[in-house]
Amino acid sequence: MDTINKRERSAQLFQEAKQYFPGGVNSPVRAFKSVSGPPLFIKEGNACILTDEDDNTYIDFCCSWGPLILGHNNDAVREFVIETVKHGTSFGTPTRLGNQLGKLILDNNRFVDKIRFVSSGTEAVMSALRLARGVTGKNKVIKFEGCYHGHVDSLLVKAGSGLATFGVSTSAGIPESFAKETIVIPLDDREALVTALEKHADDTACVIIEPIPANNGLLLQDKSFLAFLREQCTKFNVLLIFDEVISGFRVGFEGAAGYYNIQPDIITYGKIIGGGMPVGAYGANNEIMSHIAPDGPVYQAGTLSANPVAMAAGYAALKQLLAPNFYENLSKTTSIFAKTIENYAQQQGWELTVPSIGSIFWLNFSNDSIFWICFSNERITKADQIQAAGMEKFKVLHHELLQSGVYLGPSGYEVGFISAAHDNASLVKALEAMQNGLEKVFA
Ligand SMILES: *Cc1c(COP(=O)(O)O)cnc(C)c1O
């Protein structure tokens, strides 16, 4: 494999960008703070390959942080976007394309009757929370440590220390009074859930969870925990929100709700739903959705919501996901890829596991040998089981992989994605780079 070491133009552009944007970026994790070197400035993506401004190429396992399940520059998506944009970019009116994407989604999803399109995952979650509060007339939200729900004020919150029941914010600029409306509990902990519900159900609108937590490592939950969560929410008369911004259309067209066959009350979508354009959505049954304006009293609006060009991209992308065996094939490819890395590491005695689900995988490093003995043969399900020290290993691997033309998301807490455009030759090449990179990590 070619050795890449020239990233001069990216470095120059990053210097320039720092004059325009805080930290040189428009979304913080792009700044490469958790890994070494300047961020790559990408000028082109085709199939599974990214090309940077220095003309280096990389096999991409970040896939724009998830949306590109079909890979970059998918023919049908590109052509439909071009066709659509010829007629104008935005009208601020309903369009036939909005109907088309809405119908495609609802005809193939047993878990929602109606949806509302918005422009990002954050906006979808923010709106879903307001809806849950509007429907129930209650205020508090229960969330799980290690689940990310976008930069919604009341969800940028972590568990308070000691006996504090309420959350403390993880960002400046969030009033304490907002954080106080959020209760944070550990994943995979039935007792904590029941305790929180017993104490707060009377003033709790909803419990929100990433049913496949994939923003802080990949913390796969037991189906039985999710089923228990469903049962308890019903019992305590609290709505259950599945935040499927990452898992929606990812582990199946019906996302995690379909994968586990669990009916939440509200589902949020983002990422894949827009085919690479800015789209989010939230959906529920007819009764719950009737609370949204203009039918009901919960206000929610958007100047560019259901923008026709974005709807075209979403439609052209999602249609391809309905092809027979699309998900089965992608999932098989991913699990073989993940298992190959994991088996290799275990043969060498290296402390690395590679959990995967659908087309998501995660490199889980751990250098605490007591921890390793406890968890090497077990899935980890809770945020506090992740050893921060493993992130140093990831940093070394990330650098080595960039040098050999493989791009992973720039943090050890990020998962990797395999798209339908990852061909066998690229995967074999990436595995080879991975083995060489791991040699350096564990040298
Ligand atoms: C990415 C993500 C969000 C935020 O979506 P944005 O489009 O970045 O605002 C929310 N929830 C989950 C589960 C996500 O993965």
The ligand as a Gaussian input file, in Angstrom:
#p B3LYP/6-31G(d) Opt

LIG

0 1
 C      -26.153000      12.133000      15.026000
 C      -27.172000      11.943000      16.086000
 C      -27.996000      12.993000      16.539000
 C      -27.813000      14.415000      16.049000
 O      -28.074000      14.539000      14.684000
 P      -27.508000      15.845000      13.927000
 O      -28.021000      15.680000      12.523000
 O      -26.026000      15.787000      14.036000
 O      -28.087000      17.030000      14.602000
 C      -28.969000      12.706000      17.458000
 N      -29.156000      11.467000      17.943000
 C      -28.377000      10.433000      17.526000
 C      -28.652000       9.067000      18.077000
 C      -27.362000      10.635000      16.611000
 O      -26.588000       9.611000      16.237000

